Amino acid sequence: MRKLAEEASLSVNTLYNLWGTREEILRALTLDARERIDARLPSEGRSEDPIAYVRSLVRTSLREMMKEGELFRPMILAWLEGEIQGQRSPVEPLSHSVRMLSVAIRVARDEGIFETPVQPAQVAWQIHHGAQFAAIQWALRRIDDAHFEARALYGLNLALLGLVHEERRPEIRSALKGLERKLRASQPDWSK
């Protein structure tokens, strides 16, 4: 909040007086950022290739977050801090992606591209949890943008591998191999 107040040329107290509690300010910032990300998400091609569409949704969301890292990093850390203290955040920074992924997965299942008895929302949440952990590491600056994107996309492709029919698996395996190379190249040095 201090940084936000500085950027607005206000004191922290004035910021709270004008905009409300910390939670209300975080909620407003999150919703505004989500609207900007939604405006950039692909809407074309969803029914033509749901796999490419799901990848595009995740990639675009991540890249928009990284472009606005000065907003999203503290937002993710504030959310995490609240969760650790047992305080549910009014807005979980990445939860909107679960709904979008769930719809895309349901469409792919209905079109026969995915074969799974698992509910689309459960698959979407699993993908989300991998991206969420990567986002926390990114917010803490333990991994860079390239590693963040590669790690989140790797989790997505692992989930896709378990969902697709056999004829699409070579494509997914190829994507995984490419992401493994990126992950090795951007592997953080944990000895520091």
mmCIF file of the C-alpha atoms, coordinates in Angstrom:
data_MODEL
# 
_entry.id   MODEL 
# 
loop_
_atom_site.group_PDB 
_atom_site.id 
_atom_site.type_symbol 
_atom_site.label_atom_id 
_atom_site.label_alt_id 
_atom_site.label_comp_id 
_atom_site.label_asym_id 
_atom_site.label_entity_id 
_atom_site.label_seq_id 
_atom_site.pdbx_PDB_ins_code 
_atom_site.Cartn_x 
_atom_site.Cartn_y 
_atom_site.Cartn_z 
_atom_site.occupancy 
_atom_site.B_iso_or_equiv 
_atom_site.pdbx_formal_charge 
_atom_site.auth_seq_id 
_atom_site.auth_comp_id 
_atom_site.auth_asym_id 
_atom_site.auth_atom_id 
_atom_site.pdbx_PDB_model_num 
ATOM 1   C CA . MET A 1 1   ? 0.000   0.000   0.000   1.00 0.00 ? 1   MET A CA 1 
ATOM 2   C CA . ARG A 1 2   ? 2.924   2.287   0.675   1.00 0.00 ? 2   ARG A CA 1 
ATOM 3   C CA . LYS A 1 3   ? 4.150   1.995   -2.914  1.00 0.00 ? 3   LYS A CA 1 
ATOM 4   C CA . LEU A 1 4   ? 0.658   2.568   -4.270  1.00 0.00 ? 4   LEU A CA 1 
ATOM 5   C CA . ALA A 1 5   ? 0.288   5.661   -2.084  1.00 0.00 ? 5   ALA A CA 1 
ATOM 6   C CA . GLU A 1 6   ? 3.669   6.961   -3.252  1.00 0.00 ? 6   GLU A CA 1 
ATOM 7   C CA . GLU A 1 7   ? 2.712   6.489   -6.900  1.00 0.00 ? 7   GLU A CA 1 
ATOM 8   C CA . ALA A 1 8   ? -0.539  8.358   -6.299  1.00 0.00 ? 8   ALA A CA 1 
ATOM 9   C CA . SER A 1 9   ? 1.361   11.096  -4.394  1.00 0.00 ? 9   SER A CA 1 
ATOM 10  C CA . LEU A 1 10  ? -0.724  10.411  -1.310  1.00 0.00 ? 10  LEU A CA 1 
ATOM 11  C CA . SER A 1 11  ? -0.067  9.316   2.223   1.00 0.00 ? 11  SER A CA 1 
ATOM 12  C CA . VAL A 1 12  ? -1.126  5.798   3.139   1.00 0.00 ? 12  VAL A CA 1 
ATOM 13  C CA . ASN A 1 13  ? -3.798  7.242   5.464   1.00 0.00 ? 13  ASN A CA 1 
ATOM 14  C CA . THR A 1 14  ? -5.200  9.385   2.662   1.00 0.00 ? 14  THR A CA 1 
ATOM 15  C CA . LEU A 1 15  ? -5.230  6.350   0.382   1.00 0.00 ? 15  LEU A CA 1 
ATOM 16  C CA . TYR A 1 16  ? -7.296  4.406   2.920   1.00 0.00 ? 16  TYR A CA 1 
ATOM 17  C CA . ASN A 1 17  ? -9.592  7.373   3.539   1.00 0.00 ? 17  ASN A CA 1 
ATOM 18  C CA . LEU A 1 18  ? -10.259 7.753   -0.173  1.00 0.00 ? 18  LEU A CA 1 
ATOM 19  C CA . TRP A 1 19  ? -10.518 4.108   -1.196  1.00 0.00 ? 19  TRP A CA 1 
ATOM 20  C CA . GLY A 1 20  ? -11.345 2.041   1.890   1.00 0.00 ? 20  GLY A CA 1 
ATOM 21  C CA . THR A 1 21  ? -9.642  -0.887  3.565   1.00 0.00 ? 21  THR A CA 1 
ATOM 22  C CA . ARG A 1 22  ? -6.609  -2.732  2.309   1.00 0.00 ? 22  ARG A CA 1 
ATOM 23  C CA . GLU A 1 23  ? -8.871  -5.591  1.189   1.00 0.00 ? 23  GLU A CA 1 
ATOM 24  C CA . GLU A 1 24  ? -11.171 -3.213  -0.712  1.00 0.00 ? 24  GLU A CA 1 
ATOM 25  C CA . ILE A 1 25  ? -8.198  -1.635  -2.472  1.00 0.00 ? 25  ILE A CA 1 
ATOM 26  C CA . LEU A 1 26  ? -6.696  -5.046  -3.358  1.00 0.00 ? 26  LEU A CA 1 
ATOM 27  C CA . ARG A 1 27  ? -10.082 -6.213  -4.635  1.00 0.00 ? 27  ARG A CA 1 
ATOM 28  C CA . ALA A 1 28  ? -10.476 -3.108  -6.819  1.00 0.00 ? 28  ALA A CA 1 
ATOM 29  C CA . LEU A 1 29  ? -6.933  -3.445  -8.189  1.00 0.00 ? 29  LEU A CA 1 
ATOM 30  C CA . THR A 1 30  ? -7.418  -7.154  -8.871  1.00 0.00 ? 30  THR A CA 1 
ATOM 31  C CA . LEU A 1 31  ? -10.752 -6.666  -10.623 1.00 0.00 ? 31  LEU A CA 1 
ATOM 32  C CA . ASP A 1 32  ? -9.332  -3.839  -12.725 1.00 0.00 ? 32  ASP A CA 1 
ATOM 33  C CA . ALA A 1 33  ? -6.295  -5.919  -13.699 1.00 0.00 ? 33  ALA A CA 1 
ATOM 34  C CA . ARG A 1 34  ? -8.536  -8.902  -14.480 1.00 0.00 ? 34  ARG A CA 1 
ATOM 35  C CA . GLU A 1 35  ? -10.675 -6.759  -16.791 1.00 0.00 ? 35  GLU A CA 1 
ATOM 36  C CA . ARG A 1 36  ? -7.570  -5.579  -18.636 1.00 0.00 ? 36  ARG A CA 1 
ATOM 37  C CA . ILE A 1 37  ? -6.325  -9.163  -18.988 1.00 0.00 ? 37  ILE A CA 1 
ATOM 38  C CA . ASP A 1 38  ? -9.755  -10.360 -20.149 1.00 0.00 ? 38  ASP A CA 1 
ATOM 39  C CA . ALA A 1 39  ? -9.751  -7.696  -22.854 1.00 0.00 ? 39  ALA A CA 1 
ATOM 40  C CA . ARG A 1 40  ? -6.529  -9.194  -24.239 1.00 0.00 ? 40  ARG A CA 1 
ATOM 41  C CA . LEU A 1 41  ? -7.543  -12.849 -24.062 1.00 0.00 ? 41  LEU A CA 1 
ATOM 42  C CA . PRO A 1 42  ? -8.116  -14.647 -27.349 1.00 0.00 ? 42  PRO A CA 1 
ATOM 43  C CA . SER A 1 43  ? -11.724 -15.209 -28.275 1.00 0.00 ? 43  SER A CA 1 
ATOM 44  C CA . GLU A 1 44  ? -11.145 -16.719 -31.701 1.00 0.00 ? 44  GLU A CA 1 
ATOM 45  C CA . GLY A 1 45  ? -10.428 -20.368 -32.363 1.00 0.00 ? 45  GLY A CA 1 
ATOM 46  C CA . ARG A 1 46  ? -12.023 -21.741 -29.231 1.00 0.00 ? 46  ARG A CA 1 
ATOM 47  C CA . SER A 1 47  ? -14.135 -24.307 -31.027 1.00 0.00 ? 47  SER A CA 1 
ATOM 48  C CA . GLU A 1 48  ? -11.601 -25.030 -33.800 1.00 0.00 ? 48  GLU A CA 1 
ATOM 49  C CA . ASP A 1 49  ? -8.825  -26.255 -31.509 1.00 0.00 ? 49  ASP A CA 1 
ATOM 50  C CA . PRO A 1 50  ? -9.611  -26.192 -27.797 1.00 0.00 ? 50  PRO A CA 1 
ATOM 51  C CA . ILE A 1 51  ? -6.074  -27.342 -26.911 1.00 0.00 ? 51  ILE A CA 1 
ATOM 52  C CA . ALA A 1 52  ? -4.484  -24.378 -28.673 1.00 0.00 ? 52  ALA A CA 1 
ATOM 53  C CA . TYR A 1 53  ? -7.142  -22.131 -27.165 1.00 0.00 ? 53  TYR A CA 1 
ATOM 54  C CA . VAL A 1 54  ? -6.446  -23.328 -23.597 1.00 0.00 ? 54  VAL A CA 1 
ATOM 55  C CA . ARG A 1 55  ? -2.707  -22.824 -24.104 1.00 0.00 ? 55  ARG A CA 1 
ATOM 56  C CA . SER A 1 56  ? -3.357  -19.374 -25.497 1.00 0.00 ? 56  SER A CA 1 
ATOM 57  C CA . LEU A 1 57  ? -5.548  -18.448 -22.523 1.00 0.00 ? 57  LEU A CA 1 
ATOM 58  C CA . VAL A 1 58  ? -2.854  -19.465 -20.053 1.00 0.00 ? 58  VAL A CA 1 
ATOM 59  C CA . ARG A 1 59  ? 0.024   -17.910 -22.005 1.00 0.00 ? 59  ARG A CA 1 
ATOM 60  C CA . THR A 1 60  ? -1.804  -14.596 -22.517 1.00 0.00 ? 60  THR A CA 1 
ATOM 61  C CA . SER A 1 61  ? -2.842  -14.384 -18.856 1.00 0.00 ? 61  SER A CA 1 
ATOM 62  C CA . LEU A 1 62  ? 0.719   -15.047 -17.686 1.00 0.00 ? 62  LEU A CA 1 
ATOM 63  C CA . ARG A 1 63  ? 2.261   -12.550 -20.061 1.00 0.00 ? 63  ARG A CA 1 
ATOM 64  C CA . GLU A 1 64  ? -0.186  -9.834  -19.053 1.00 0.00 ? 64  GLU A CA 1 
ATOM 65  C CA . MET A 1 65  ? 0.596   -10.532 -15.391 1.00 0.00 ? 65  MET A CA 1 
ATOM 66  C CA . MET A 1 66  ? 4.317   -10.311 -16.107 1.00 0.00 ? 66  MET A CA 1 
ATOM 67  C CA . LYS A 1 67  ? 3.869   -7.041  -17.999 1.00 0.00 ? 67  LYS A CA 1 
ATOM 68  C CA . GLU A 1 68  ? 2.223   -5.640  -14.885 1.00 0.00 ? 68  GLU A CA 1 
ATOM 69  C CA . GLY A 1 69  ? 4.587   -7.329  -12.444 1.00 0.00 ? 69  GLY A CA 1 
ATOM 70  C CA . GLU A 1 70  ? 4.778   -4.268  -10.191 1.00 0.00 ? 70  GLU A CA 1 
ATOM 71  C CA . LEU A 1 71  ? 1.054   -4.690  -9.557  1.00 0.00 ? 71  LEU A CA 1 
ATOM 72  C CA . PHE A 1 72  ? 0.742   -8.470  -9.570  1.00 0.00 ? 72  PHE A CA 1 
ATOM 73  C CA . ARG A 1 73  ? 3.780   -9.395  -7.485  1.00 0.00 ? 73  ARG A CA 1 
ATOM 74  C CA . PRO A 1 74  ? 2.601   -7.520  -4.366  1.00 0.00 ? 74  PRO A CA 1 
ATOM 75  C CA . MET A 1 75  ? -0.981  -8.584  -5.041  1.00 0.00 ? 75  MET A CA 1 
ATOM 76  C CA . ILE A 1 76  ? 0.001   -12.258 -5.072  1.00 0.00 ? 76  ILE A CA 1 
ATOM 77  C CA . LEU A 1 77  ? 2.105   -11.843 -1.944  1.00 0.00 ? 77  LEU A CA 1 
ATOM 78  C CA . ALA A 1 78  ? -0.729  -10.022 -0.139  1.00 0.00 ? 78  ALA A CA 1 
ATOM 79  C CA . TRP A 1 79  ? -3.080  -12.841 -1.083  1.00 0.00 ? 79  TRP A CA 1 
ATOM 80  C CA . LEU A 1 80  ? -0.550  -15.412 0.168   1.00 0.00 ? 80  LEU A CA 1 
ATOM 81  C CA . GLU A 1 81  ? 0.027   -13.522 3.409   1.00 0.00 ? 81  GLU A CA 1 
ATOM 82  C CA . GLY A 1 82  ? -3.702  -13.504 4.077   1.00 0.00 ? 82  GLY A CA 1 
ATOM 83  C CA . GLU A 1 83  ? -3.987  -17.209 3.304   1.00 0.00 ? 83  GLU A CA 1 
ATOM 84  C CA . ILE A 1 84  ? -1.109  -18.039 5.672   1.00 0.00 ? 84  ILE A CA 1 
ATOM 85  C CA . GLN A 1 85  ? -2.827  -16.058 8.421   1.00 0.00 ? 85  GLN A CA 1 
ATOM 86  C CA . GLY A 1 86  ? -6.088  -17.879 7.747   1.00 0.00 ? 86  GLY A CA 1 
ATOM 87  C CA . GLN A 1 87  ? -7.813  -14.868 6.219   1.00 0.00 ? 87  GLN A CA 1 
ATOM 88  C CA . ARG A 1 88  ? -9.589  -15.639 2.984   1.00 0.00 ? 88  ARG A CA 1 
ATOM 89  C CA . SER A 1 89  ? -8.837  -12.978 0.440   1.00 0.00 ? 89  SER A CA 1 
ATOM 90  C CA . PRO A 1 90  ? -11.824 -11.225 -1.116  1.00 0.00 ? 90  PRO A CA 1 
ATOM 91  C CA . VAL A 1 91  ? -10.231 -11.904 -4.514  1.00 0.00 ? 91  VAL A CA 1 
ATOM 92  C CA . GLU A 1 92  ? -7.794  -14.690 -5.294  1.00 0.00 ? 92  GLU A CA 1 
ATOM 93  C CA . PRO A 1 93  ? -5.561  -13.231 -8.037  1.00 0.00 ? 93  PRO A CA 1 
ATOM 94  C CA . LEU A 1 94  ? -5.702  -16.213 -10.398 1.00 0.00 ? 94  LEU A CA 1 
ATOM 95  C CA . SER A 1 95  ? -9.097  -17.803 -9.658  1.00 0.00 ? 95  SER A CA 1 
ATOM 96  C CA . HIS A 1 96  ? -10.775 -16.224 -12.664 1.00 0.00 ? 96  HIS A CA 1 
ATOM 97  C CA . SER A 1 97  ? -8.596  -18.390 -14.891 1.00 0.00 ? 97  SER A CA 1 
ATOM 98  C CA . VAL A 1 98  ? -10.143 -21.522 -13.351 1.00 0.00 ? 98  VAL A CA 1 
ATOM 99  C CA . ARG A 1 99  ? -13.588 -20.607 -14.669 1.00 0.00 ? 99  ARG A CA 1 
ATOM 100 C CA . MET A 1 100 ? -12.244 -19.866 -18.143 1.00 0.00 ? 100 MET A CA 1 
ATOM 101 C CA . LEU A 1 101 ? -10.169 -23.060 -18.252 1.00 0.00 ? 101 LEU A CA 1 
ATOM 102 C CA . SER A 1 102 ? -13.116 -25.086 -17.006 1.00 0.00 ? 102 SER A CA 1 
ATOM 103 C CA . VAL A 1 103 ? -15.330 -23.852 -19.843 1.00 0.00 ? 103 VAL A CA 1 
ATOM 104 C CA . ALA A 1 104 ? -12.653 -24.561 -22.468 1.00 0.00 ? 104 ALA A CA 1 
ATOM 105 C CA . ILE A 1 105 ? -12.036 -28.057 -21.041 1.00 0.00 ? 105 ILE A CA 1 
ATOM 106 C CA . ARG A 1 106 ? -15.777 -28.766 -21.005 1.00 0.00 ? 106 ARG A CA 1 
ATOM 107 C CA . VAL A 1 107 ? -16.041 -27.688 -24.653 1.00 0.00 ? 107 VAL A CA 1 
ATOM 108 C CA . ALA A 1 108 ? -13.116 -29.961 -25.597 1.00 0.00 ? 108 ALA A CA 1 
ATOM 109 C CA . ARG A 1 109 ? -14.673 -32.875 -23.711 1.00 0.00 ? 109 ARG A CA 1 
ATOM 110 C CA . ASP A 1 110 ? -18.068 -32.273 -25.335 1.00 0.00 ? 110 ASP A CA 1 
ATOM 111 C CA . GLU A 1 111 ? -16.407 -32.186 -28.766 1.00 0.00 ? 111 GLU A CA 1 
ATOM 112 C CA . GLY A 1 112 ? -14.662 -35.485 -28.048 1.00 0.00 ? 112 GLY A CA 1 
ATOM 113 C CA . ILE A 1 113 ? -11.147 -34.014 -28.020 1.00 0.00 ? 113 ILE A CA 1 
ATOM 114 C CA . PHE A 1 114 ? -10.659 -34.842 -24.341 1.00 0.00 ? 114 PHE A CA 1 
ATOM 115 C CA . GLU A 1 115 ? -11.572 -38.178 -22.856 1.00 0.00 ? 115 GLU A CA 1 
ATOM 116 C CA . THR A 1 116 ? -12.088 -37.893 -19.151 1.00 0.00 ? 116 THR A CA 1 
ATOM 117 C CA . PRO A 1 117 ? -14.714 -38.708 -16.559 1.00 0.00 ? 117 PRO A CA 1 
ATOM 118 C CA . VAL A 1 118 ? -13.156 -36.039 -14.322 1.00 0.00 ? 118 VAL A CA 1 
ATOM 119 C CA . GLN A 1 119 ? -15.151 -32.845 -14.023 1.00 0.00 ? 119 GLN A CA 1 
ATOM 120 C CA . PRO A 1 120 ? -13.672 -29.971 -16.078 1.00 0.00 ? 120 PRO A CA 1 
ATOM 121 C CA . ALA A 1 121 ? -13.592 -27.722 -13.008 1.00 0.00 ? 121 ALA A CA 1 
ATOM 122 C CA . GLN A 1 122 ? -11.398 -30.249 -11.153 1.00 0.00 ? 122 GLN A CA 1 
ATOM 123 C CA . VAL A 1 123 ? -8.943  -30.405 -14.059 1.00 0.00 ? 123 VAL A CA 1 
ATOM 124 C CA . ALA A 1 124 ? -8.923  -26.602 -14.252 1.00 0.00 ? 124 ALA A CA 1 
ATOM 125 C CA . TRP A 1 125 ? -8.226  -26.321 -10.510 1.00 0.00 ? 125 TRP A CA 1 
ATOM 126 C CA . GLN A 1 126 ? -5.313  -28.756 -10.803 1.00 0.00 ? 126 GLN A CA 1 
ATOM 127 C CA . ILE A 1 127 ? -3.819  -26.737 -13.657 1.00 0.00 ? 127 ILE A CA 1 
ATOM 128 C CA . HIS A 1 128 ? -4.424  -23.593 -11.624 1.00 0.00 ? 128 HIS A CA 1 
ATOM 129 C CA . HIS A 1 129 ? -2.627  -24.919 -8.538  1.00 0.00 ? 129 HIS A CA 1 
ATOM 130 C CA . GLY A 1 130 ? 0.533   -25.536 -10.548 1.00 0.00 ? 130 GLY A CA 1 
ATOM 131 C CA . ALA A 1 131 ? 0.360   -22.039 -12.026 1.00 0.00 ? 131 ALA A CA 1 
ATOM 132 C CA . GLN A 1 132 ? -0.430  -20.610 -8.601  1.00 0.00 ? 132 GLN A CA 1 
ATOM 133 C CA . PHE A 1 133 ? 2.701   -22.113 -7.047  1.00 0.00 ? 133 PHE A CA 1 
ATOM 134 C CA . ALA A 1 134 ? 4.770   -20.807 -9.960  1.00 0.00 ? 134 ALA A CA 1 
ATOM 135 C CA . ALA A 1 135 ? 3.169   -17.370 -9.474  1.00 0.00 ? 135 ALA A CA 1 
ATOM 136 C CA . ILE A 1 136 ? 4.166   -17.348 -5.799  1.00 0.00 ? 136 ILE A CA 1 
ATOM 137 C CA . GLN A 1 137 ? 7.761   -18.238 -6.695  1.00 0.00 ? 137 GLN A CA 1 
ATOM 138 C CA . TRP A 1 138 ? 7.695   -15.503 -9.352  1.00 0.00 ? 138 TRP A CA 1 
ATOM 139 C CA . ALA A 1 139 ? 6.212   -12.950 -6.923  1.00 0.00 ? 139 ALA A CA 1 
ATOM 140 C CA . LEU A 1 140 ? 8.990   -13.780 -4.458  1.00 0.00 ? 140 LEU A CA 1 
ATOM 141 C CA . ARG A 1 141 ? 11.463  -13.278 -7.341  1.00 0.00 ? 141 ARG A CA 1 
ATOM 142 C CA . ARG A 1 142 ? 12.807  -16.808 -6.956  1.00 0.00 ? 142 ARG A CA 1 
ATOM 143 C CA . ILE A 1 143 ? 12.115  -17.476 -10.623 1.00 0.00 ? 143 ILE A CA 1 
ATOM 144 C CA . ASP A 1 144 ? 12.179  -15.117 -13.579 1.00 0.00 ? 144 ASP A CA 1 
ATOM 145 C CA . ASP A 1 145 ? 9.484   -14.472 -16.169 1.00 0.00 ? 145 ASP A CA 1 
ATOM 146 C CA . ALA A 1 146 ? 10.713  -17.194 -18.538 1.00 0.00 ? 146 ALA A CA 1 
ATOM 147 C CA . HIS A 1 147 ? 10.764  -19.837 -15.801 1.00 0.00 ? 147 HIS A CA 1 
ATOM 148 C CA . PHE A 1 148 ? 7.323   -18.729 -14.539 1.00 0.00 ? 148 PHE A CA 1 
ATOM 149 C CA . GLU A 1 149 ? 5.778   -19.108 -17.985 1.00 0.00 ? 149 GLU A CA 1 
ATOM 150 C CA . ALA A 1 150 ? 7.526   -22.404 -18.724 1.00 0.00 ? 150 ALA A CA 1 
ATOM 151 C CA . ARG A 1 151 ? 6.557   -23.910 -15.371 1.00 0.00 ? 151 ARG A CA 1 
ATOM 152 C CA . ALA A 1 152 ? 2.884   -22.921 -15.675 1.00 0.00 ? 152 ALA A CA 1 
ATOM 153 C CA . LEU A 1 153 ? 2.686   -24.164 -19.271 1.00 0.00 ? 153 LEU A CA 1 
ATOM 154 C CA . TYR A 1 154 ? 4.435   -27.404 -18.301 1.00 0.00 ? 154 TYR A CA 1 
ATOM 155 C CA . GLY A 1 155 ? 1.726   -28.114 -15.716 1.00 0.00 ? 155 GLY A CA 1 
ATOM 156 C CA . LEU A 1 156 ? -0.954  -27.317 -18.268 1.00 0.00 ? 156 LEU A CA 1 
ATOM 157 C CA . ASN A 1 157 ? 0.561   -29.645 -20.855 1.00 0.00 ? 157 ASN A CA 1 
ATOM 158 C CA . LEU A 1 158 ? 0.948   -32.450 -18.307 1.00 0.00 ? 158 LEU A CA 1 
ATOM 159 C CA . ALA A 1 159 ? -2.769  -32.182 -17.592 1.00 0.00 ? 159 ALA A CA 1 
ATOM 160 C CA . LEU A 1 160 ? -3.554  -32.098 -21.312 1.00 0.00 ? 160 LEU A CA 1 
ATOM 161 C CA . LEU A 1 161 ? -1.458  -35.230 -21.869 1.00 0.00 ? 161 LEU A CA 1 
ATOM 162 C CA . GLY A 1 162 ? -3.747  -37.126 -19.532 1.00 0.00 ? 162 GLY A CA 1 
ATOM 163 C CA . LEU A 1 163 ? -6.876  -35.841 -21.266 1.00 0.00 ? 163 LEU A CA 1 
ATOM 164 C CA . VAL A 1 164 ? -6.288  -36.071 -24.999 1.00 0.00 ? 164 VAL A CA 1 
ATOM 165 C CA . HIS A 1 165 ? -6.876  -38.970 -27.342 1.00 0.00 ? 165 HIS A CA 1 
ATOM 166 C CA . GLU A 1 166 ? -3.814  -40.924 -28.454 1.00 0.00 ? 166 GLU A CA 1 
ATOM 167 C CA . GLU A 1 167 ? -3.495  -39.122 -31.805 1.00 0.00 ? 167 GLU A CA 1 
ATOM 168 C CA . ARG A 1 168 ? -2.840  -35.745 -30.084 1.00 0.00 ? 168 ARG A CA 1 
ATOM 169 C CA . ARG A 1 169 ? -0.347  -37.085 -27.513 1.00 0.00 ? 169 ARG A CA 1 
ATOM 170 C CA . PRO A 1 170 ? 2.786   -36.713 -29.711 1.00 0.00 ? 170 PRO A CA 1 
ATOM 171 C CA . GLU A 1 171 ? 2.017   -32.996 -30.066 1.00 0.00 ? 171 GLU A CA 1 
ATOM 172 C CA . ILE A 1 172 ? 1.704   -32.618 -26.284 1.00 0.00 ? 172 ILE A CA 1 
ATOM 173 C CA . ARG A 1 173 ? 4.868   -34.657 -25.635 1.00 0.00 ? 173 ARG A CA 1 
ATOM 174 C CA . SER A 1 174 ? 6.741   -32.409 -28.049 1.00 0.00 ? 174 SER A CA 1 
ATOM 175 C CA . ALA A 1 175 ? 5.496   -29.312 -26.217 1.00 0.00 ? 175 ALA A CA 1 
ATOM 176 C CA . LEU A 1 176 ? 6.596   -30.853 -22.905 1.00 0.00 ? 176 LEU A CA 1 
ATOM 177 C CA . LYS A 1 177 ? 10.089  -31.577 -24.227 1.00 0.00 ? 177 LYS A CA 1 
ATOM 178 C CA . GLY A 1 178 ? 10.425  -27.969 -25.411 1.00 0.00 ? 178 GLY A CA 1 
ATOM 179 C CA . LEU A 1 179 ? 9.284   -26.692 -22.031 1.00 0.00 ? 179 LEU A CA 1 
ATOM 180 C CA . GLU A 1 180 ? 11.713  -29.031 -20.237 1.00 0.00 ? 180 GLU A CA 1 
ATOM 181 C CA . ARG A 1 181 ? 14.549  -27.410 -22.192 1.00 0.00 ? 181 ARG A CA 1 
ATOM 182 C CA . LYS A 1 182 ? 13.307  -23.949 -21.179 1.00 0.00 ? 182 LYS A CA 1 
ATOM 183 C CA . LEU A 1 183 ? 13.019  -25.002 -17.551 1.00 0.00 ? 183 LEU A CA 1 
ATOM 184 C CA . ARG A 1 184 ? 16.566  -26.332 -17.520 1.00 0.00 ? 184 ARG A CA 1 
ATOM 185 C CA . ALA A 1 185 ? 17.867  -23.161 -19.178 1.00 0.00 ? 185 ALA A CA 1 
ATOM 186 C CA . SER A 1 186 ? 16.162  -20.902 -16.656 1.00 0.00 ? 186 SER A CA 1 
ATOM 187 C CA . GLN A 1 187 ? 16.645  -23.109 -13.595 1.00 0.00 ? 187 GLN A CA 1 
ATOM 188 C CA . PRO A 1 188 ? 17.098  -20.881 -10.544 1.00 0.00 ? 188 PRO A CA 1 
ATOM 189 C CA . ASP A 1 189 ? 20.221  -21.192 -8.438  1.00 0.00 ? 189 ASP A CA 1 
ATOM 190 C CA . TRP A 1 190 ? 18.828  -22.406 -5.103  1.00 0.00 ? 190 TRP A CA 1 
ATOM 191 C CA . SER A 1 191 ? 22.257  -22.202 -3.437  1.00 0.00 ? 191 SER A CA 1 
ATOM 192 C CA . LYS A 1 192 ? 21.958  -18.413 -2.963  1.00 0.00 ? 192 LYS A CA 1 
# 
